[in-house]
Amino acid sequence: MEKQFYKTTNIHDDYQIKQELGEGSFAKVYQGVRKSDGLEVAIKIFDKKTLEYDDQMALETEVEIMSAVDHPNIVKLFQVYDDKKYFYMILELMTGGELFDRIIDKEQYTEQEAQESICPIVDAISYCHSLEITHRDLKPENLLLATPDSNAIIKISDFGLAKVVSQENFMVTACGTPSYMAPEVLTGKGYSNAVDFWSIGVILYVLLCGYPPFDGESNEKLFQQIQSGKIDFPDAEWKQISQQAKDLIKNLLQVDPKKRFNAEQILNHPWMKGEGVSDKQLNGVTSGIKNIQKGKSVKIKN
């Protein structure tokens, strides 16, 4: 890692740390200001005494991955600071909140808006895969908006479970967030970067109807549904959705990863190019997504 990127000097010499923005399992996030030019940033602070060895290794991997990527739809990591007690990640400040929260606030929401939301996500993941990076935890909470503006850029965040693996090799660790995990992750027999496209398929399904395609009462029942791959398009919500959208979802939620659409197939699909996309109001989606946001799932790693 470049010395300019990785610093062991006092962070307070370069940044002013302001109010707390949030707290996770291992870190607190604060708003900060870079003293040299007044740039507002997010500062993620990890208390080293709370980190196990595996957590430290995962954090190093996350930093290596985020320092390697440079894409307009991925949250940027500017620098890291390391001292005896804490580890700091200086990140691009996202002021627009989560994508799903923005949808909840909309009075009008259409299939076209869902299409406009999914395109940059696919583009960013395609870029990651070109660098042999698999995200492994794509979910609504990790899709953030750069600003509060109505036309704000969507960016993917949280590469805490991401992994660099060549296309010839497979990953085996069962990890992710249950509702968005691909069936092959659950089998323990190995999986590829195709798991990210399954997660995108689940996100797209939710964007269009307001509820997930698989929703068991327990993780056991949920995983059984996922592995069956049976998806329904109930008329109450889906009769107003184009056939092109349903076709794309079917190709993303293929249980067999070899039959699942890859990045090129997704980006070349007619629906992704706007063909047949309806601009009619989608009823019930915002209220459905509101319920999802109330009961967010937690990630797992076994």
ABEGO torsion letter per residue (X at the ends): XBAAABBABBAAAABBBBBBABBBAABBBBBBBBAAAGBBBBBBBBBAAABBAAAAAAAAAAAAAAAABBBAABBBBABBBBBAABBBBBBBBBAAEBAAAAAAABABBBAAAAAAAAAAAAAAAAAAAAAGBBAGABBAAABBBABABAABBBBBBGAAABBBBBAABBBABBBEBAAABBAAAAAGAEBBAAAAAAAAAAAAAAAAAGBBABBBABAAAAAAAAAAGBBBBBAAAAAABBAAAAAAAAAAABABAAABBBAAAAAABAAAAGBGBBABBBBGAAAAAAAAAABBBBBBBX
